[in-house]
């Protein structure tokens, strides 16, 4: 889980009577996603509901949107919490993180029948990288000759 940083001069974490504004990502299943009926669901949402029951949080689900939009809402303090995020130095400048409850590795998926290759061997070939995902800056830094497309 990830929550917006607040200083003493800024708004503090919502109190018991204030709802915690949760900014769910639209399509990061099975962790958080929007069902066909519009409801927000997933493992992270189930964990938030347990926290809601156990410690009395009031959750306000904001509309499900793409990750970059939710990160912007967190930076601008239009949201209090985004779930299922990997901590990065950039995100650490505006957000606090809990310990992860699951670790998801970054993997390279190729078409069936393609020869196995490393990223370093793919110089000049474009690959798809989820926009706003933590692996995006890592790819740019470690493999500058492999253009990533969001």
DSSP file (Angstrom, degrees, kcal/mol; ACC not computed):
  #  RESIDUE AA STRUCTURE BP1 BP2  ACC     N-H-->O    O-->H-N    N-H-->O    O-->H-N    TCO  KAPPA ALPHA  PHI   PSI    X-CA   Y-CA   Z-CA
    1    1 A X              0   0    0      0, 0.0    97,-2.1     0, 0.0     2,-0.4   0.000 360.0 360.0 360.0 156.5    0.0    0.0    0.0
    2    2 A X  E     -AB  82  97A   0     80,-1.6    80,-2.3    95,-0.2     2,-0.4  -1.000 360.0-170.5-141.1 133.7    1.1    3.5   -0.6
    3    3 A X  E     -AB  81  96A   0     93,-2.5    93,-3.3    -2,-0.4    78,-0.2  -0.951  31.3-100.9-128.5 148.4   -0.1    6.7    1.0
    4    4 A X  E     - B   0  95A   0     76,-1.5    91,-0.3    -2,-0.4     2,-0.1  -0.369  39.9-115.4 -65.3 141.0    0.6   10.4    0.2
    5    5 A X        -     0   0    0     89,-2.1     2,-0.4    -2,-0.1    -1,-0.1  -0.479  32.1-167.2 -72.7 147.4    3.2   12.1    2.4
    6    6 A X        -     0   0    0     -2,-0.1     2,-0.2     4,-0.1     7,-0.1  -0.999   7.6-152.1-136.8 140.3    1.9   15.0    4.6
    7    7 A X    >   -     0   0    0     -2,-0.4     3,-1.1     4,-0.1     0, 0.0  -0.591  37.7-100.2-101.4 170.9    3.9   17.6    6.5
    8    8 A X  T 3  S+     0   0    0      1,-0.3     4,-0.1    -2,-0.2    -1,-0.1   0.841 124.7  51.4 -59.7 -33.2    2.7   19.4    9.7
    9    9 A X  T 3  S+     0   0    0      2,-0.1    -1,-0.3     3,-0.0     2,-0.1   0.678 107.4  64.6 -78.9 -16.1    1.7   22.4    7.6
   10   10 A X  S <  S-     0   0    0     -3,-1.1    -4,-0.1     1,-0.2     2,-0.0  -0.454 106.5 -65.2-100.8 175.5   -0.3   20.3    5.2
   11   11 A X        -     0   0    0     -2,-0.1    -1,-0.2     1,-0.1    -4,-0.1  -0.347  56.1-133.3 -59.2 136.5   -3.4   18.2    5.7
   12   12 A X        -     0   0    0      1,-0.2     3,-0.1    -4,-0.1    -1,-0.1  -0.338  39.5 -67.3 -85.0 170.8   -2.8   15.3    8.0
   13   13 A X  S    S-     0   0    0      1,-0.1    -1,-0.2    -7,-0.1     5,-0.1  -0.299  73.7 -85.1 -54.5 140.3   -3.8   11.7    7.4
   14   14 A X        -     0   0    0     -3,-0.1    -1,-0.1     5,-0.1     6,-0.1  -0.187  46.8-130.6 -53.7 138.7   -7.6   11.5    7.6
   15   15 A X    >   -     0   0    0     -3,-0.1     3,-1.4     4,-0.1    -1,-0.1  -0.151  38.3 -80.7 -79.2-178.6   -9.0   11.1   11.1
   16   16 A X  T 3  S+     0   0    0      1,-0.3    -1,-0.1    41,-0.1    -2,-0.1   0.795 131.7  46.2 -57.3 -30.2  -11.6    8.6   12.1
   17   17 A X  T 3  S+     0   0    0      2,-0.1     2,-0.4    40,-0.0    -1,-0.3   0.605 100.2  80.6 -89.8 -10.3  -14.5   10.6   10.8
   18   18 A X  S <  S-     0   0    0     -3,-1.4    40,-0.5    -5,-0.1     2,-0.1  -0.786  82.0-121.4 -97.7 137.4  -12.8   11.4    7.5
   19   19 A X        -     0   0    0     -2,-0.4     2,-0.6    38,-0.1    40,-0.2  -0.457  18.5-123.9 -73.9 148.9  -12.8    8.9    4.6
   20   20 A X  E     -c   59   0A   0     38,-3.5    40,-2.8    -2,-0.1     2,-0.8  -0.847  26.5-134.1 -89.3 118.7   -9.5    7.6    3.2
   21   21 A X  E     -c   60   0A   0     -2,-0.6    59,-2.3    38,-0.2    60,-2.1  -0.666  21.2-160.9 -82.2 111.0   -9.7    8.3   -0.5
   22   22 A X  E     -cd  61  81A   0     38,-2.4    40,-3.0    -2,-0.8     2,-0.8  -0.812   7.2-157.4 -97.5 125.8   -8.5    5.2   -2.4
   23   23 A X        -     0   0    0     58,-3.1    60,-0.4    -2,-0.5     2,-0.2  -0.825  17.5-161.6-103.7  94.1   -7.4    5.6   -6.0
   24   24 A X        -     0   0    0     -2,-0.8    41,-1.7    38,-0.4     2,-0.2  -0.517  16.9-123.0 -81.1 142.0   -7.8    2.1   -7.6
   25   25 A X  B     -e   65   0B   0     -2,-0.2     3,-0.4    39,-0.2    41,-0.2  -0.573  18.2-135.0 -76.4 145.9   -6.0    1.2  -10.8
   26   26 A X  S    S+     0   0    0     39,-1.8     8,-2.4    -2,-0.2    40,-0.1   0.841  88.4  17.8 -73.0 -35.2   -8.4    0.1  -13.5
   27   27 A X  E    S+F   33   0C   0      6,-0.2     6,-0.2    38,-0.2    -1,-0.2  -0.359  75.5 115.9-145.0  59.6   -6.6   -3.0  -14.7
   28   28 A X  E >>  -F   32   0C   0      4,-2.5     4,-1.6    -3,-0.4     3,-1.4  -0.367  60.8-151.9-121.4  52.5   -3.9   -4.6  -12.5
   29   29 A X  T 34  +     0   0    0      1,-0.3    13,-0.1     2,-0.2     4,-0.0  -0.356  66.4  23.2 -67.0 147.8   -5.6   -7.9  -11.8
   30   30 A X  T 34 S+     0   0    0     -2,-0.1    13,-2.4     3,-0.0    -1,-0.3  -0.974 129.4  46.0 -90.3   7.8   -5.6   -9.9   -9.7
   31   31 A X  T <4 S-     0   0    0     -3,-1.4    13,-1.9     1,-0.3    14,-0.9   0.927 129.3 -10.1 -80.4 -45.8   -4.5   -7.2   -7.3
   32   32 A X  E  < S+F   28   0C   0     -4,-1.6    -4,-2.5    10,-0.2    -1,-0.3  -0.937  76.7 142.4-155.8 131.9   -6.8   -4.4   -8.2
   33   33 A X  E     -FG  27  41C   0      8,-2.3     8,-2.8    -2,-0.3     2,-0.6  -0.986  46.6-107.1-163.0 162.6   -9.2   -4.1  -11.2
   34   34 A X  E     - G   0  40C   0     -8,-2.4     6,-0.2    -2,-0.3     5,-0.1  -0.890  36.0-138.7-101.1 123.5  -12.6   -2.8  -12.2
   35   35 A X    >   -     0   0    0      4,-3.3     3,-2.2    -2,-0.6    -1,-0.0  -0.231  29.7-100.1 -72.9 167.5  -15.2   -5.6  -12.9
   36   36 A X  T 3  S+     0   0    0      1,-0.3    -1,-0.1     2,-0.1    -2,-0.0   0.811 125.0  56.7 -58.4 -30.5  -17.6   -5.5  -15.8
   37   37 A X  T 3  S-     0   0    0      2,-0.1    -1,-0.3     1,-0.1     3,-0.1   0.430 122.1-107.3 -83.2   3.1  -20.3   -4.3  -13.5
   38   38 A X  S <  S+     0   0    0     -3,-2.2    26,-0.2     1,-0.3    -2,-0.1   0.236  75.9 134.6  94.0 -13.6  -18.1   -1.3  -12.5
   39   39 A X        -     0   0    0     -5,-0.1    -4,-3.3     1,-0.1     2,-0.4  -0.379  56.4-123.1 -70.1 148.7  -17.2   -2.6   -9.0
   40   40 A X  E     +G   34   0C   0     -6,-0.2     2,-0.3    -3,-0.1    -6,-0.2  -0.786  43.9 158.4 -92.5 134.1  -13.6   -2.4   -7.8
   41   41 A X  E     +G   33   0C   0     -8,-2.8    -8,-2.3    -2,-0.4     2,-0.2  -0.863   6.6 103.7-145.9 175.9  -12.2   -5.8   -6.8
   42   42 A X  S  > S-     0   0    0     -2,-0.3     4,-2.3   -10,-0.2   -11,-0.3  -0.544  74.9 -67.9 129.0 169.6   -8.9   -7.7   -6.2
   43   43 A X  H  > S+     0   0    0    -13,-2.4     4,-2.1     1,-0.2   -12,-0.2   0.894 128.7  49.7 -58.8 -44.1   -6.6   -8.9   -3.5
   44   44 A X  H  > S+     0   0    0    -13,-1.9     4,-2.1     1,-0.2    -1,-0.2   0.879 110.5  50.4 -65.3 -36.8   -5.5   -5.4   -2.5
   45   45 A X  H  > S+     0   0    0    -14,-0.9     4,-2.3     2,-0.2    -1,-0.2   0.893 108.2  52.6 -68.2 -39.4   -9.1   -4.3   -2.2
   46   46 A X  H  X S+     0   0    0     -4,-2.3     4,-1.9     2,-0.2    -2,-0.2   0.902 109.1  50.3 -61.3 -40.2   -9.9   -7.3   -0.1
   47   47 A X  H  X S+     0   0    0     -4,-2.1     4,-2.3     1,-0.2    -2,-0.2   0.913 109.4  50.8 -64.4 -41.4   -7.0   -6.4    2.2
   48   48 A X  H  X S+     0   0    0     -4,-2.1     4,-2.5     1,-0.2    -2,-0.2   0.892 108.3  52.3 -62.6 -39.0   -8.2   -2.8    2.4
   49   49 A X  H  X S+     0   0    0     -4,-2.3     4,-2.2     2,-0.2    -1,-0.2   0.880 108.1  51.4 -65.7 -36.7  -11.7   -4.0    3.4
   50   50 A X  H  X S+     0   0    0     -4,-1.9     4,-2.8     2,-0.2     5,-0.2   0.928 110.8  48.1 -63.4 -44.3  -10.2   -6.1    6.1
   51   51 A X  H  X S+     0   0    0     -4,-2.3     4,-2.8     1,-0.2     6,-0.6   0.903 108.8  55.1 -60.7 -40.5   -8.4   -3.1    7.5
   52   52 A X  H  X S+     0   0    0     -4,-2.5     4,-1.1     1,-0.2    -1,-0.2   0.925 113.0  41.6 -58.0 -45.8  -11.6   -1.1    7.2
   53   53 A X  H  < S+     0   0    0     -4,-2.2    -2,-0.2     2,-0.2    -1,-0.2   0.908 118.9  43.9 -68.5 -43.0  -13.4   -3.7    9.4
   54   54 A X  H  < S+     0   0    0     -4,-2.8    -2,-0.2     1,-0.2    -3,-0.2   0.844 128.2  22.4 -78.7 -34.3  -10.5   -4.2   11.9
   55   55 A X  H  < S-     0   0    0     -4,-2.8    -1,-0.2    -5,-0.2    -3,-0.2   0.389 104.7-112.1-117.5   4.4   -9.4   -0.7   12.6
   56   56 A X     <  +     0   0    0     -4,-1.1    -4,-0.2    -5,-0.4    -3,-0.2   0.738  52.5 166.0  79.4  23.1  -12.5    1.3   11.6
   57   57 A X        -     0   0    0     -6,-0.6     2,-0.6    -5,-0.2    -1,-0.2  -0.415  31.2-140.3 -67.3 147.1  -11.3    3.1    8.5
   58   58 A X        -     0   0    0    -40,-0.5   -38,-3.5    -2,-0.1     2,-0.4  -0.961  21.3-156.5-106.6 117.9  -13.8    4.7    6.2
   59   59 A X  E     -c   20   0A   0     -2,-0.6     2,-0.5   -40,-0.2   -38,-0.2  -0.781  12.3-165.6 -99.3 136.9  -12.9    4.1    2.6
   60   60 A X  E     -c   21   0A   0    -40,-2.8   -38,-2.4    -2,-0.4     2,-0.6  -0.955  16.9-146.2-117.6 108.8  -14.0    6.3   -0.3
   61   61 A X  E     -c   22   0A   0     -2,-0.5   -38,-0.2   -40,-0.2     2,-0.1  -0.640  12.0-154.3 -77.7 119.4  -13.3    4.5   -3.6
   62   62 A X        -     0   0    0    -40,-3.0   -38,-0.4    -2,-0.6     3,-0.1  -0.406  41.4 -70.2 -80.5 167.3  -12.4    7.1   -6.3
   63   63 A X        -     0   0    0     -2,-0.1     2,-0.2     1,-0.1    -1,-0.2  -0.318  55.4-107.2 -60.4 141.7  -13.1    6.2   -9.9
   64   64 A X        +     0   0    0    -26,-0.2     2,-0.3   -39,-0.1   -39,-0.2  -0.531  53.1 160.7 -70.2 132.7  -10.8    3.5  -11.3
   65   65 A X  B     -e   25   0B   0    -41,-1.7   -39,-1.8    -2,-0.2   -38,-0.2  -0.900  44.5 -69.0-144.8 170.8   -8.3    4.9  -13.7
   66   66 A X    >>  -     0   0    0     -2,-0.3     4,-1.7   -41,-0.2     3,-0.5  -0.240  53.0-105.7 -61.8 156.4   -4.9    4.0  -15.3
   67   67 A X  H 3> S+     0   0    0      1,-0.2     4,-2.7     2,-0.2     5,-0.2   0.883 117.3  55.0 -53.8 -47.8   -1.9    4.0  -13.0
   68   68 A X  H 3> S+     0   0    0     63,-0.4     4,-2.0     1,-0.2    -1,-0.2   0.883 108.2  50.3 -57.9 -38.1   -0.3    7.2  -14.2
   69   69 A X  H <> S+     0   0    0     -3,-0.5     4,-2.0     2,-0.2    -1,-0.2   0.893 111.2  48.4 -65.2 -39.5   -3.6    9.1  -13.4
   70   70 A X  H  X S+     0   0    0     -4,-1.7     4,-2.0     2,-0.2    -2,-0.2   0.881 109.8  51.4 -70.5 -37.6   -3.7    7.6   -9.9
   71   71 A X  H  X S+     0   0    0     -4,-2.7     4,-2.6     2,-0.2    -1,-0.2   0.903 109.6  51.0 -64.2 -39.7   -0.1    8.5   -9.2
   72   72 A X  H  X S+     0   0    0     -4,-2.0     4,-2.4    -5,-0.2    -2,-0.2   0.912 108.4  51.7 -62.6 -42.3   -0.8   12.1  -10.3
   73   73 A X  H  <>S+     0   0    0     -4,-2.0     5,-3.0     1,-0.2     6,-1.1   0.884 110.7  48.8 -61.3 -38.4   -3.8   12.2   -8.0
   74   74 A X  H ><5S+     0   0    0     -4,-2.0     3,-1.2     4,-0.2    -2,-0.2   0.929 111.0  49.3 -66.7 -45.8   -1.6   11.0   -5.1
   75   75 A X  H 3<5S+     0   0    0     -4,-2.6    -2,-0.2     1,-0.3    -1,-0.2   0.883 114.2  45.4 -60.2 -39.0    1.1   13.6   -5.9
   76   76 A X  T 3<5S-     0   0    0     -4,-2.4    -1,-0.3    -5,-0.2    -2,-0.2   0.406 114.1-118.4 -86.8   3.2   -1.6   16.4   -6.0
   77   77 A X  T < 5S+     0   0    0     -3,-1.2    -3,-0.2    -4,-0.2    -4,-0.1   0.786  80.4 124.5  62.2  30.4   -3.2   15.1   -2.8
   78   78 A X  S   <S+     0   0    0     -5,-3.0     2,-0.3    -6,-0.2    -4,-0.2   0.468  77.2  37.6 -89.8  -5.0   -6.5   14.3   -4.6
   79   79 A X        -     0   0    0     -6,-1.1   -57,-0.2    -5,-0.1    -2,-0.1  -0.974  63.2-159.4-140.4 151.9   -6.1   10.8   -3.3
   80   80 A X  S    S+     0   0    0    -59,-2.3   -76,-1.5    -2,-0.3     2,-0.4   0.702  75.5  26.0-101.2 -26.5   -4.8    9.4    0.0
   81   81 A X  E     -Ad   3  22A   0    -60,-2.1   -58,-3.1   -78,-0.2     2,-0.4  -0.997  48.8-176.8-148.8 135.9   -3.9    5.8   -0.9
   82   82 A X  E     -A    2   0A   0    -80,-2.3   -80,-1.6    -2,-0.4     3,-0.3  -0.997  23.2-148.1-126.9 134.5   -3.0    3.8   -4.0
   83   83 A X        +     0   0    0     -2,-0.4   -58,-0.1   -60,-0.4   -51,-0.1  -0.532  66.6  31.4 -99.2 167.7   -2.5    0.0   -3.6
   84   84 A X  S    S+     0   0    0      1,-0.2     2,-0.4    -2,-0.2    -1,-0.2   0.857  78.7 144.6  61.0  42.9   -0.3   -2.5   -5.3
   85   85 A X        -     0   0    0     -3,-0.3     2,-0.4    48,-0.1    -1,-0.2  -0.892  47.0-132.8-113.3 143.5    2.7   -0.2   -6.0
   86   86 A X        -     0   0    0     -2,-0.4     2,-0.2    14,-0.0     5,-0.1  -0.779  32.6-114.3 -87.7 134.9    6.4   -1.0   -5.9
   87   87 A X        +     0   0    0     -2,-0.4     2,-0.3     4,-0.1     3,-0.1  -0.498  41.6 172.4 -69.4 135.0    8.4    1.5   -3.9
   88   88 A X     >  -     0   0    0     -2,-0.2     4,-2.4     1,-0.1     5,-0.2  -0.937  45.8-109.6-135.3 159.8   10.9    3.6   -6.0
   89   89 A X  H  > S+     0   0    0     -2,-0.3     4,-0.6     1,-0.2    -1,-0.1   0.908 119.6  51.1 -56.8 -41.3   13.1    6.5   -5.1
   90   90 A X  H >4 S+     0   0    0      1,-0.2     3,-1.1     2,-0.2     4,-0.3   0.941 112.9  44.0 -61.9 -47.4   10.9    8.8   -7.3
   91   91 A X  H >> S+     0   0    0      1,-0.3     3,-1.5     2,-0.2     4,-1.3   0.824 104.0  66.0 -67.3 -30.7    7.7    7.7   -5.6
   92   92 A X  H 3< S+     0   0    0     -4,-2.4    -1,-0.3     1,-0.3    -2,-0.2   0.684  88.5  69.1 -64.8 -17.4    9.3    7.9   -2.2
   93   93 A X  T << S+     0   0    0     -3,-1.1    -1,-0.3    -4,-0.6    -2,-0.2   0.738 119.0  16.4 -72.2 -22.3    9.5   11.7   -2.6
   94   94 A X  T <4 S+     0   0    0     -3,-1.5   -89,-2.1    -4,-0.3     2,-0.3   0.362 122.7  52.7-131.3   3.8    5.7   12.0   -2.3
   95   95 A X  E  <  -B    4   0A   0     -4,-1.3     2,-0.3   -91,-0.3   -91,-0.2  -0.980  59.8-139.4-144.4 154.4    4.5    8.7   -0.8
   96   96 A X  E     -B    3   0A   0    -93,-3.3   -93,-2.5    -2,-0.3     2,-0.4  -0.842  24.1-150.6-107.0 149.9    5.0    6.4    2.1
   97   97 A X  E     -B    2   0A   0     -2,-0.3   -95,-0.2   -95,-0.2     2,-0.1  -0.937   6.4-141.0-125.5 144.2    4.9    2.6    1.6
   98   98 A X        -     0   0    0    -97,-2.1     2,-0.2    -2,-0.4     3,-0.1  -0.394  49.1 -79.2 -81.9 172.6    4.0   -0.4    3.8
   99   99 A X        -     0   0    0     -2,-0.1    -1,-0.1     1,-0.1     2,-0.1  -0.536  61.1-100.0 -66.5 143.4    6.0   -3.6    3.6
  100  100 A X        -     0   0    0     -2,-0.2     3,-0.1     1,-0.1    -1,-0.1  -0.392  24.8-160.9 -68.2 143.5    4.9   -5.5    0.5
  101  101 A X  S    S+     0   0    0      1,-0.3     2,-0.3    -2,-0.1    -1,-0.1   0.525  81.2  18.5 -97.5  -8.8    2.5   -8.3    1.1
  102  102 A X        -     0   0    0      2,-0.0     2,-0.5     0, 0.0    -1,-0.3  -0.978  68.9-142.6-154.8 150.0    3.4   -9.9   -2.3
  103  103 A X        -     0   0    0     -2,-0.3     2,-0.6    -3,-0.1   -17,-0.0  -0.975  12.5-166.7-119.2 127.1    6.4   -9.5   -4.7
  104  104 A X        -     0   0    0     -2,-0.5     2,-0.1     0, 0.0    -2,-0.0  -0.950  15.9-140.4-115.4 116.2    5.8   -9.6   -8.4
  105  105 A X        -     0   0    0     -2,-0.6     2,-0.5     1,-0.1    -2,-0.0  -0.374  17.0-116.8 -74.3 153.4    8.9  -10.0  -10.6
  106  106 A X        -     0   0    0     -2,-0.1     2,-0.3     2,-0.0    -1,-0.1  -0.779  41.9-175.4 -84.5 130.7    9.3   -8.2  -13.9
  107  107 A X        -     0   0    0     -2,-0.5     2,-0.6     2,-0.0     0, 0.0  -0.889  27.1-126.9-129.1 158.2    9.5  -10.7  -16.7
  108  108 A X        -     0   0    0     -2,-0.3     2,-0.5     2,-0.0    -2,-0.0  -0.931  24.9-164.7-104.9 121.6   10.1  -10.6  -20.5
  109  109 A X        -     0   0    0     -2,-0.6     2,-0.3     0, 0.0    -2,-0.0  -0.922   9.9-178.0-110.4 129.4    7.3  -12.4  -22.5
  110  110 A X        -     0   0    0     -2,-0.5     3,-0.1     4,-0.1     6,-0.0  -0.830  33.6 -86.5-123.8 162.1    8.0  -13.3  -26.1
  111  111 A X    >   -     0   0    0     -2,-0.3     3,-1.8     1,-0.1     2,-0.1  -0.297  53.8 -94.0 -62.5 148.7    6.0  -14.8  -28.9
  112  112 A X  T 3  S+     0   0    0      1,-0.2    -1,-0.1     3,-0.0     3,-0.1  -0.422 114.1  27.8 -60.3 137.3    5.9  -18.6  -29.2
  113  113 A X  T 3  S+     0   0    0      1,-0.4    -1,-0.2    -2,-0.1     2,-0.2   0.241  89.7 125.7  91.9 -13.9    8.6  -19.8  -31.5
  114  114 A X    <   -     0   0    0     -3,-1.8    -1,-0.4     1,-0.1     2,-0.2  -0.538  69.0-108.5 -75.1 143.8   10.9  -16.8  -30.9
  115  115 A X        -     0   0    0     -2,-0.2     2,-0.2    -3,-0.1    -1,-0.1  -0.504  39.9-102.8 -69.3 139.8   14.5  -17.6  -29.9
  116  116 A X        +     0   0    0     -2,-0.2     2,-0.3    -6,-0.0    -1,-0.1  -0.447  52.0 171.2 -64.5 132.9   15.1  -16.8  -26.2
  117  117 A X        -     0   0    0     -2,-0.2     2,-0.2    -3,-0.0     5,-0.0  -0.970  30.8-120.3-140.8 156.0   17.1  -13.6  -25.9
  118  118 A X    >   -     0   0    0     -2,-0.3     3,-0.5     1,-0.1     4,-0.2  -0.497  33.0-110.5 -86.6 165.1   18.2  -11.3  -23.1
  119  119 A X  G >  S+     0   0    0      1,-0.2     3,-1.8     2,-0.2    -1,-0.1   0.882 119.0  60.3 -62.2 -37.2   17.1   -7.6  -23.0
  120  120 A X  G >  S+     0   0    0      1,-0.3     3,-0.6     2,-0.1    -1,-0.2   0.829 101.6  54.2 -60.4 -30.7   20.7   -6.6  -23.8
  121  121 A X  G <  S+     0   0    0     -3,-0.5    -1,-0.3     1,-0.2    -2,-0.2   0.483  93.8  73.0 -81.4  -2.2   20.5   -8.6  -27.0
  122  122 A X  G X   +     0   0    0     -3,-1.8     3,-2.5    -4,-0.2    -1,-0.2   0.051  64.7 159.5-101.4  25.5   17.4   -6.7  -28.1
  123  123 A X  T <  S+     0   0    0     -3,-0.6    23,-0.2     1,-0.3     3,-0.1  -0.232  71.3  10.6 -51.9 128.2   19.2   -3.4  -28.9
  124  124 A X  T 3  S+     0   0    0     21,-3.6     2,-0.4     1,-0.2    -1,-0.3   0.246 101.0 114.4  86.0 -12.7   17.1   -1.3  -31.3
  125  125 A X    <   -     0   0    0     -3,-2.5    -1,-0.2    20,-0.1     2,-0.2  -0.777  65.6-126.3 -93.9 133.5   14.0   -3.5  -30.9
  126  126 A X        -     0   0    0     -2,-0.4     2,-0.3    20,-0.1    22,-0.2  -0.520  26.2-171.5 -78.1 142.6   11.0   -1.9  -29.2
  127  127 A X  E     -h  148   0D   0     20,-2.2    22,-3.2    -2,-0.2     2,-0.4  -0.931  25.8-111.0-128.6 156.7    9.3   -3.7  -26.3
  128  128 A X  E     +h  149   0D   0     -2,-0.3     2,-0.4    20,-0.2    22,-0.2  -0.745  34.1 178.7 -90.1 132.8    6.1   -2.9  -24.4
  129  129 A X        -     0   0    0     20,-2.6     2,-0.2    -2,-0.4     3,-0.1  -0.999  37.1-105.8-132.5 133.5    6.4   -1.6  -20.9
  130  130 A X    >   -     0   0    0     -2,-0.4     3,-1.9     1,-0.1     6,-0.2  -0.402  42.2-111.8 -61.3 126.3    3.4   -0.7  -18.7
  131  131 A X  T 3  S+     0   0    0     19,-0.5   -63,-0.4     1,-0.3   -64,-0.2  -0.402 100.0   9.8 -63.7 126.3    3.2    3.1  -18.5
  132  132 A X  T 3  S+     0   0    0      1,-0.3    -1,-0.3    -2,-0.2    -2,-0.1   0.310  93.5 139.0  87.8  -8.5    4.0    4.3  -15.0
  133  133 A X    X   -     0   0    0     -3,-1.9     3,-1.6     1,-0.1     4,-0.4  -0.357  65.1-117.3 -69.4 151.6    5.1    0.9  -13.8
  134  134 A X  T 3> S+     0   0    0      1,-0.3     4,-0.7     2,-0.2     3,-0.3   0.742 111.6  63.5 -62.2 -24.5    8.2    0.8  -11.6
  135  135 A X  H 3> S+     0   0    0      1,-0.2     4,-2.6     2,-0.2    -1,-0.3   0.692  83.2  81.3 -74.5 -17.7   10.2   -1.2  -14.2
  136  136 A X  H <> S+     0   0    0     -3,-1.6     4,-2.0    -6,-0.2    -1,-0.2   0.936  95.9  38.6 -57.5 -54.5   10.0    1.7  -16.7
  137  137 A X  H  > S+     0   0    0     -4,-0.4     4,-2.2    -3,-0.3    -1,-0.2   0.840 114.3  56.4 -67.8 -29.6   12.9    3.8  -15.3
  138  138 A X  H  X S+     0   0    0     -4,-0.7     4,-2.9     2,-0.2     5,-0.4   0.924 107.3  49.0 -64.1 -43.7   14.9    0.7  -14.6
  139  139 A X  H  X S+     0   0    0     -4,-2.6     4,-2.5     1,-0.2     7,-0.2   0.930 111.0  49.4 -60.9 -46.2   14.6   -0.3  -18.3
  140  140 A X  H  < S+     0   0    0     -4,-2.0    -1,-0.2    -5,-0.2    -2,-0.2   0.894 116.5  42.7 -61.0 -39.6   15.6    3.2  -19.5
  141  141 A X  H  < S+     0   0    0     -4,-2.2     3,-0.5    -5,-0.1    -2,-0.2   0.943 123.4  33.1 -74.3 -48.2   18.7    3.2  -17.2
  142  142 A X  H  < S+     0   0    0     -4,-2.9    -3,-0.2     1,-0.2    -2,-0.2   0.809 131.8  28.8 -81.1 -30.2   19.9   -0.4  -17.7
  143  143 A X    ><  +     0   0    0     -4,-2.5     3,-1.9    -5,-0.4    -1,-0.2  -0.532  64.3 160.1-130.8  65.6   18.9   -0.9  -21.4
  144  144 A X  T 3  S+     0   0    0     -3,-0.5    -1,-0.1     1,-0.3    -4,-0.1   0.714  75.6  57.3 -64.3 -19.2   19.0    2.6  -23.0
  145  145 A X  T 3  S+     0   0    0      1,-0.1   -21,-3.6    -3,-0.1     2,-0.7   0.428  90.9  78.4 -92.2   1.9   19.3    1.0  -26.5
  146  146 A X  S <  S-     0   0    0     -3,-1.9     2,-0.3   -23,-0.2   -20,-0.1  -0.889  80.8-143.5-109.0 100.7   16.1   -1.0  -26.1
  147  147 A X        -     0   0    0     -2,-0.7   -20,-2.2     1,-0.0     2,-0.4  -0.464  11.2-149.5 -70.0 126.7   13.2    1.5  -26.6
  148  148 A X  E     -h  127   0D   0     -2,-0.3     2,-0.5   -22,-0.2   -20,-0.2  -0.774   6.2-158.4 -94.4 139.2   10.3    0.8  -24.4
  149  149 A X  E      h  128   0D   0    -22,-3.2   -20,-2.6    -2,-0.4   -18,-0.0  -0.973 360.0 360.0-118.7 128.6    6.8    1.7  -25.5
  150  150 A X              0   0    0     -2,-0.5   -19,-0.5   -22,-0.2   -22,-0.1   0.458 360.0 360.0 -83.3 360.0    4.0    2.2  -23.0
